[in-house]
Amino acid sequence: MQRSTAVFAVALFALPCLWDKDTLADELRGLPGHFDLVTGRWFRHSDAYYQKRIDTIPALLKEQPNAFELYDDLAVAHEFLGNDGEAVRVMREKGAALAKLDDAPKDARYRYHANLGTFYVHGALRGKTDGFERALSELGKALVINPDAHFGRERFQVDLIRYAMAARENPELWSEHDFLTWTGYQLKDAEWSRALSYPSFTTKARNIEKREDKHATWEQAYTAVAGMLRFGGLEGAELYRTLGDLYAVRGHLHLAWWAFHRAEEAGHPAKARLRRARASIEFHWKQANKEVSAGVPIPTDADYRAVRDNAKRWRAAFVAAEEKALAADSDPSTDAALSALLEAADKAVPAPRLSGGGSNSKQPDKGTPVERSRSGR
């Protein structure tokens, strides 16, 4: 049981999405470019950024006990630093403040339940008991208040938790389904119905029970999965695997290859199937190059390691620039300041080019136009 819990934590360690003052701004900035998202070259704030909130917000709350957004900012700061117990405590203080009002704002009530559910998930992943059931209860309450929050992403988050809980009891599910297909989603997209064979190496999902209440377009599913990675605060192997499946059924095989590799690196329990999926894609490329002189650049494991190292160095450069800005009492969350930090990181660590002349962060998949959102990294 101890090993299954550890595997469960590794596979799920991302979600649901957190709510603080940065959430809407980051969502409006957009998702990172596809290749940057998969390989990790996108910004996450530094520990110093969140520690500054912890140092300053309590005094503000004493003066403004009904400034509900401050509770969110403080709790999320604790969560990002791994203090889920403190995060829950702050949310309970917010709940007590909300209970004193007969007409508590809908948005404040929604964020209370959504954040509390998130903290329970992360606490459970760190070994605390009963967290998942409590998380589902809180997230269910949040969905009742605002079913369209996070651009409709919340329902996918609940499905992901349920899938991972089922896989904890039956580990074979990790290899048989991604969380979308296990849940029974029927994507409203012709591309999905004409799915390539590559996802079959990672899932047995084609025999799932069809559910009329589970429909989504490819774009909705992608936005949900990518959004959980970008805005969830932590990254999880199952999200990368599902992202790879989504790319594969659209024919974005370069992106699928990189996403499957990232899921392997993150410790996905279905590593063997993911390796088979990547091998199948590589075989397809080799055949294409042989038969039609397609000239498809085939990434290698060495390419993968180099790109991931580049992403890690890029983030370290961003963190260093942000810490310097904080020391100068600058607010790194403004668009102007954030743009300057991103430019500093780009200058310190230029985007990679693969040895085979293949994808870089601005052109992730040959023949697939993908825009890169600088401000949303």
C-alpha positions as CSV (number, residue, x, y, z in Angstrom):
1,M,0.0,0.0,0.0
2,Q,2.9,2.4,0.8
3,R,4.3,1.9,-2.7
4,S,0.9,2.4,-4.4
5,T,0.4,5.6,-2.5
6,A,3.8,6.8,-3.6
7,V,3.1,6.0,-7.2
8,F,-0.3,7.7,-6.9
9,A,1.3,10.8,-5.5
10,V,3.9,11.0,-8.3
11,A,1.4,10.5,-11.0
12,L,-1.2,13.0,-9.7
13,F,1.1,15.7,-8.2
14,A,-0.6,18.6,-9.9
15,L,-4.1,20.0,-9.5
16,P,-6.4,21.4,-9.0
17,C,-6.0,25.1,-9.9
18,L,-5.3,27.6,-7.2
19,W,-7.0,30.9,-6.8
20,D,-5.1,34.1,-5.9
21,K,-4.7,37.5,-7.3
22,D,-2.4,36.2,-10.0
23,T,-4.8,33.6,-11.3
24,L,-7.0,35.6,-13.6
25,A,-4.0,37.8,-14.8
26,D,-2.1,34.6,-15.8
27,E,-5.1,33.1,-17.4
28,L,-5.7,36.2,-19.5
29,R,-2.1,36.2,-20.5
30,G,-2.7,32.7,-21.9
31,L,-1.0,29.4,-21.9
32,P,2.6,28.9,-22.8
33,G,3.5,27.8,-26.3
34,H,3.0,24.1,-26.7
35,F,6.7,23.1,-26.8
36,D,7.5,25.4,-23.9
37,L,4.7,23.9,-21.8
38,V,5.8,20.3,-22.4
39,T,9.5,21.0,-21.8
40,G,9.1,23.3,-18.9
41,R,10.4,26.6,-20.3
42,W,7.7,28.8,-18.7
43,F,7.7,31.0,-15.6
44,R,6.8,30.0,-12.1
45,H,7.3,32.5,-9.3
46,S,10.1,32.1,-6.9
47,D,9.9,31.1,-3.2
48,A,10.9,34.6,-2.3
49,Y,7.8,35.9,-4.2
50,Y,5.5,33.9,-2.0
51,Q,7.5,34.4,1.2
52,K,7.0,38.2,0.8
53,R,3.3,37.6,0.8
54,I,3.5,35.6,4.0
55,D,5.5,38.3,5.6
56,T,3.2,41.2,4.6
57,I,-0.4,40.0,4.3
58,P,-1.2,39.1,8.0
59,A,-0.8,42.8,9.0
60,L,-3.1,43.8,6.2
61,L,-5.7,41.3,7.2
62,K,-5.8,42.7,10.8
63,E,-6.8,46.0,9.2
64,Q,-9.1,44.5,6.6
65,P,-10.6,41.3,8.0
66,N,-13.2,41.2,5.1
67,A,-10.6,41.6,2.3
68,F,-11.3,38.0,1.2
69,E,-8.8,38.1,-1.6
70,L,-6.0,38.6,0.9
71,Y,-6.9,35.2,2.6
72,D,-6.6,33.6,-0.9
73,D,-3.2,35.2,-1.6
74,L,-1.8,34.2,1.8
75,A,-3.1,30.7,1.7
76,V,-1.9,30.1,-1.8
77,A,1.6,31.5,-0.8
78,H,1.7,28.9,2.0
79,E,0.6,26.2,-0.4
80,F,3.3,27.0,-3.0
81,L,5.9,26.7,-0.2
82,G,4.6,23.3,0.8
83,N,2.8,24.4,4.0
84,D,-0.6,22.9,3.2
85,G,-1.5,22.9,6.9
86,E,-1.0,26.6,7.1
87,A,-2.9,27.0,3.9
88,V,-5.9,25.1,5.3
89,R,-5.7,27.2,8.5
90,V,-5.9,30.5,6.6
91,M,-8.8,29.2,4.5
92,R,-10.7,28.3,7.7
93,E,-10.1,31.8,8.9
94,K,-11.6,33.0,5.6
95,G,-14.6,30.7,6.1
96,A,-15.2,32.1,9.6
97,A,-15.2,35.6,8.1
98,L,-17.6,34.6,5.4
99,A,-19.9,33.0,7.9
100,K,-20.4,36.3,9.6
101,L,-22.0,37.8,6.5
102,D,-25.6,37.2,5.3
103,D,-24.7,38.1,1.7
104,A,-21.1,36.9,1.3
105,P,-19.8,37.5,-2.2
106,K,-20.4,34.5,-4.5
107,D,-16.8,34.7,-5.9
108,A,-15.3,34.7,-2.4
109,R,-17.4,31.6,-1.5
110,Y,-16.4,29.8,-4.6
111,R,-12.7,30.5,-4.1
112,Y,-13.0,29.4,-0.5
113,H,-14.2,25.9,-1.5
114,A,-12.0,25.6,-4.5
115,N,-8.8,26.5,-2.7
116,L,-9.7,24.4,0.3
117,G,-10.3,21.4,-2.0
118,T,-6.9,22.0,-3.6
119,F,-5.1,22.1,-0.3
120,Y,-6.8,18.9,0.8
121,V,-5.5,17.2,-2.4
122,H,-2.0,18.4,-1.9
123,G,-2.1,17.5,1.8
124,A,-3.3,14.0,0.9
125,L,-0.5,13.6,-1.7
126,R,1.9,14.5,1.1
127,G,0.6,11.6,3.2
128,K,-2.4,13.0,5.1
129,T,-5.4,10.7,5.3
130,D,-8.9,11.3,3.9
131,G,-7.8,14.3,2.0
132,F,-9.1,13.1,-1.4
133,E,-12.7,12.6,-0.2
134,R,-12.7,15.9,1.5
135,A,-11.2,17.5,-1.6
136,L,-14.0,16.1,-3.8
137,S,-16.6,17.4,-1.3
138,E,-15.1,21.0,-1.4
139,L,-14.6,21.0,-5.1
140,G,-18.2,19.8,-5.6
141,K,-19.4,22.7,-3.6
142,A,-17.3,25.1,-5.7
143,L,-18.7,23.7,-8.9
144,V,-22.3,24.3,-7.6
145,I,-21.4,27.9,-7.0
146,N,-19.6,28.4,-10.3
147,P,-19.5,25.5,-12.8
148,D,-17.7,27.6,-15.4
149,A,-14.8,28.7,-13.3
150,H,-11.3,28.4,-14.7
151,F,-12.9,28.5,-18.1
152,G,-14.8,25.2,-17.3
153,R,-11.7,23.4,-16.1
154,E,-12.9,22.5,-12.7
155,R,-15.0,19.5,-13.9
156,F,-11.9,18.0,-15.5
157,Q,-10.0,18.4,-12.3
158,V,-12.6,16.4,-10.4
159,D,-12.5,13.7,-13.0
160,L,-8.7,13.5,-12.7
161,I,-8.9,13.0,-8.9
162,R,-11.5,10.3,-9.3
163,Y,-9.4,8.5,-11.9
164,A,-6.2,8.6,-9.8
165,M,-8.2,7.3,-6.8
166,A,-9.5,4.4,-8.9
167,A,-6.0,3.7,-10.2
168,R,-4.6,3.6,-6.7
169,E,-7.0,0.7,-6.0
170,N,-6.4,-0.9,-9.4
171,P,-2.9,0.1,-10.7
172,E,-3.5,-1.5,-14.1
173,L,-5.7,1.5,-14.9
174,W,-2.5,3.6,-15.3
175,S,-1.7,1.6,-18.4
176,E,-5.2,1.0,-19.6
177,H,-6.5,4.6,-19.7
178,D,-5.6,8.2,-19.5
179,F,-8.0,10.1,-17.2
180,L,-10.1,11.5,-20.0
181,T,-10.9,8.1,-21.6
182,W,-11.4,6.4,-18.2
183,T,-13.9,9.1,-17.4
184,G,-15.7,8.4,-20.6
185,Y,-15.2,11.7,-22.5
186,Q,-16.4,11.7,-26.1
187,L,-14.6,14.6,-27.7
188,K,-16.7,16.4,-30.3
189,D,-14.1,16.4,-32.9
190,A,-13.6,14.3,-36.1
191,E,-9.9,14.1,-35.4
192,W,-10.6,12.1,-32.2
193,S,-12.9,9.6,-34.0
194,R,-10.1,9.1,-36.5
195,A,-7.5,8.6,-33.7
196,L,-4.1,7.4,-34.7
197,S,-2.8,4.2,-33.3
198,Y,-0.2,5.7,-31.1
199,P,-2.5,6.3,-28.0
200,S,-3.4,2.7,-28.1
201,F,0.1,2.0,-26.8
202,T,-0.7,4.0,-23.7
203,T,-4.4,3.2,-23.2
204,K,-7.0,0.6,-23.9
205,A,-9.5,3.4,-23.9
206,R,-11.4,2.6,-27.0
207,N,-13.7,0.1,-25.3
208,I,-14.9,2.6,-22.6
209,E,-18.5,3.0,-21.7
210,K,-19.9,6.0,-23.6
211,R,-21.5,8.6,-21.3
212,E,-23.8,11.1,-22.7
213,D,-22.8,13.7,-20.1
214,K,-19.2,13.6,-21.0
215,H,-18.6,15.7,-24.1
216,A,-15.8,18.1,-25.0
217,T,-14.1,19.5,-28.0
218,W,-10.4,18.8,-28.5
219,E,-9.7,22.4,-27.6
220,Q,-11.7,22.2,-24.4
221,A,-9.8,19.1,-23.3
222,Y,-6.5,20.5,-24.2
223,T,-7.2,23.8,-22.4
224,A,-8.2,21.9,-19.3
225,V,-5.1,19.6,-19.2
226,A,-2.7,22.3,-20.2
227,G,-4.3,24.7,-17.7
228,M,-3.9,22.2,-14.9
229,L,-0.2,22.0,-15.6
230,R,0.2,25.8,-15.9
231,F,-2.0,26.9,-13.1
232,G,-2.1,24.0,-10.7
233,G,1.0,24.9,-8.8
234,L,2.6,21.5,-9.2
235,E,3.2,19.2,-12.2
236,G,2.0,15.7,-12.6
237,A,2.9,12.8,-14.8
238,E,-0.6,11.8,-15.7
239,L,-1.3,15.3,-17.2
240,Y,1.8,15.0,-19.4
241,R,0.6,11.5,-20.6
242,T,-2.9,12.8,-21.3
243,L,-1.4,15.8,-23.1
244,G,0.6,13.4,-25.2
245,D,-2.5,11.4,-26.1
246,L,-4.3,14.6,-27.1
247,Y,-1.4,15.6,-29.3
248,A,-1.2,12.2,-30.9
249,V,-4.8,12.0,-32.0
250,R,-4.4,15.4,-33.7
251,G,-1.3,14.2,-35.5
252,H,1.1,16.4,-33.6
253,L,3.6,13.6,-33.2
254,H,6.6,15.7,-32.2
255,L,4.6,17.2,-29.4
256,A,3.3,13.8,-28.4
257,W,6.8,12.3,-28.3
258,W,8.0,15.1,-26.0
259,A,4.9,14.9,-23.7
260,F,5.2,11.1,-23.4
261,H,8.9,11.5,-22.5
262,R,8.1,14.2,-19.9
263,A,5.5,11.8,-18.3
264,E,8.3,9.2,-18.1
265,E,10.6,11.6,-16.5
266,A,7.9,12.6,-14.0
267,G,7.6,8.9,-13.0
268,H,4.4,7.8,-14.6
269,P,3.5,4.2,-13.6
270,A,2.9,3.3,-17.3
271,K,6.5,4.0,-18.3
272,A,6.7,0.9,-20.4
273,R,3.7,1.8,-22.5
274,L,4.9,5.3,-22.9
275,R,8.3,4.1,-24.2
276,R,6.4,1.9,-26.7
277,A,4.3,4.9,-27.8
278,R,7.5,6.9,-28.4
279,A,9.1,4.0,-30.2
280,S,6.1,3.7,-32.5
281,I,6.2,7.4,-33.3
282,E,10.0,7.1,-34.1
283,F,9.3,4.1,-36.4
284,H,6.7,6.2,-38.2
285,W,9.1,9.0,-38.8
286,K,11.9,6.7,-40.0
287,Q,9.5,5.0,-42.4
288,A,8.3,8.4,-43.7
289,N,11.9,9.6,-44.2
290,K,12.8,6.3,-46.0
291,E,9.7,6.1,-48.2
292,V,8.9,9.7,-49.2
293,S,12.1,11.6,-48.2
294,A,10.0,13.6,-45.7
295,G,13.1,14.9,-43.9
296,V,11.4,14.7,-40.5
297,P,13.9,15.5,-37.7
298,I,13.9,12.7,-35.2
299,P,14.6,13.9,-31.6
300,T,16.8,11.7,-29.4
301,D,17.1,11.1,-25.7
302,A,20.1,13.3,-25.7
303,D,18.0,16.1,-27.3
304,Y,15.4,15.6,-24.6
305,R,18.0,15.9,-21.8
306,A,19.5,19.0,-23.4
307,V,16.2,20.7,-23.8
308,R,15.1,19.9,-20.3
309,D,18.4,21.1,-18.9
310,N,17.9,24.4,-20.9
311,A,14.4,24.8,-19.4
312,K,15.7,24.3,-15.8
313,R,18.5,26.8,-16.4
314,W,16.0,29.2,-17.9
315,R,13.8,29.0,-14.8
316,A,16.8,29.5,-12.5
317,A,17.6,32.6,-14.5
318,F,14.0,33.9,-14.1
319,V,14.0,33.2,-10.4
320,A,17.3,35.0,-9.9
321,A,15.9,38.0,-11.8
322,E,12.7,38.0,-9.8
323,E,14.6,37.7,-6.5
324,K,16.7,40.8,-7.5
325,A,13.5,42.7,-8.3
326,L,12.0,41.8,-5.0
327,A,15.1,42.9,-3.1
328,A,14.6,46.3,-4.9
329,D,11.0,46.4,-3.6
330,S,9.6,46.0,-7.2
331,D,6.4,44.1,-7.8
332,P,7.2,41.3,-10.3
333,S,3.5,40.5,-11.0
334,T,2.8,43.6,-13.2
335,D,2.9,43.1,-16.9
336,A,5.8,45.5,-17.4
337,A,7.9,43.9,-14.6
338,L,7.1,40.4,-15.7
339,S,8.0,41.2,-19.3
340,A,11.4,42.5,-18.2
341,L,12.0,39.4,-16.1
342,L,11.1,37.1,-19.0
343,E,13.4,39.1,-21.3
344,A,16.2,38.8,-18.8
345,A,15.8,35.0,-18.6
346,D,15.7,34.7,-22.4
347,K,18.9,36.7,-22.7
348,A,20.6,34.6,-20.0
349,V,19.5,31.3,-21.4
350,P,18.5,31.4,-25.1
351,A,15.9,29.0,-26.5
352,P,17.4,25.7,-27.5
353,R,17.9,24.3,-31.0
354,L,18.0,20.6,-31.4
355,S,21.0,18.9,-32.9
356,G,18.9,17.4,-35.7
357,G,17.7,20.8,-36.9
358,G,14.3,20.1,-35.4
359,S,11.9,21.8,-33.1
360,N,12.8,24.7,-30.9
361,S,10.5,26.5,-28.5
362,K,9.1,28.8,-31.3
363,Q,8.4,26.0,-33.8
364,P,7.5,22.9,-31.7
365,D,6.0,20.7,-34.4
366,K,7.0,20.8,-38.1
367,G,4.0,21.7,-40.2
368,T,1.9,22.7,-37.1
369,P,1.6,26.4,-36.6
370,V,1.7,27.0,-32.9
371,E,1.9,30.5,-31.4
372,R,4.1,31.1,-28.4
373,S,2.7,33.1,-25.5
374,R,5.6,34.9,-23.9
375,S,3.7,36.4,-21.1
376,G,1.9,33.2,-20.3
377,R,4.9,31.0,-19.8
